[in-house]
C-alpha cells in the first residue's frame, strides 16, 4: 500500500533538512510507524480518539519547528537528516535482498 505521507516526510527531511521528518520517513520505510505507536500509547492511556488523531501531528510539527534548539548546527541537522534517509533506503534494500 502506498503512503502519501512517506513522500512528504521524505521531501521535508531531504530539502528542509528536518531530522524529525527524516526519522518519520525512515521508520515508515522500515515498517515501524512512530506515529502509530504514539497513537496506541495515547489510546491505552485513555485519551479521547479525536486527540489521539491530533496530538501526534501537532507534536511532530512542533518538534520540526524547534529542532534547531536541539541540534543547533545546521550542517549537522543536514547530515543527520540525509544520513537517516539514505541509511533507511539502504537498509530497506538490504532487507528486501535478504528476503528474496
N, C-alpha and C positions, 0 to 999 in steps of 0.2 A: 504494500500500500504506500502511496506517495504522500509525504507530509509536506505541505507548503511552508510550514514554519521552519523546516530544516533549511530551505533555500534562503529564507530571510535571515536566519541566525548565521548561516554561512557568510552571507554578504556583510552583515553588520560586524562580524568578527574579523573578516578579511579587510574590508575597506575602512571601517571605523576603528579598527584595532581594539575592539572590545573583547576583553578576556571573558566577561560574563557570557556574552552570546557565543563565543568560541567554545566555552565549556558546555553550553546547552546543545550546540551543534554536535560536538564530539560525543556527548552522552547519548543523543538520539541516534547517531550513526552507529554507535557500538551496541545499541539495543537496550540502553538503560536510561529512562527518561527521568531527569531530575524533577521536572515539574509534576510528573505523575506521582513520584514518591512523596513530594511535598503535599500534594492533594490527598493522598492516602493518610498521611500523618495528621493533617488537619481534620479529616473525616473521623479518624479514630479518637481525636481529642474532642469531638462533638461540635465542631464548628458548623454553622448553617451552610447548606450546599451552595448558596449564592456567594458567600465569602470564600468558600473552597475554590470557586472558579476565579474570583477576582484577586485574592491575595497573592498567588504565585506570580501573576503578571505584573502587579504593582511592585512586588519585591524585586523581580528581575530588572524592571525598568529603573528602579531606584538604585540597585547595585551597579547597573551600567552607567548611570549618570554620575555616580560617586566613586567609581573605581579609581579615579585619579588621586583620591585620598589614600587609597590602599596601596597602589603601585604608582608612585609619583613620577617616575621616569617614563616618558612616552616611548622611548626606544625599547625599553623593557616590556611595556604593555604590548607593543607591536610584535616583538619577538615571541612573547608568551602566546598571544592570540594566534599568530601564524603557525607557531610550533604545535599548538593544540589541534589546529585544523589539519595541517599536513600529517601530523602524527596519527590522528584518528583515522584519516583516509588510508594511510599505510597499514595500520593495524587491521582495519576492516578488509582490505585487500588480502592481507596475510591470512586472516581467519577464513575468508572465502576460499583461498587456495588450499589451506589445510583441510577443509571440509570436503573438497572435491576429490 
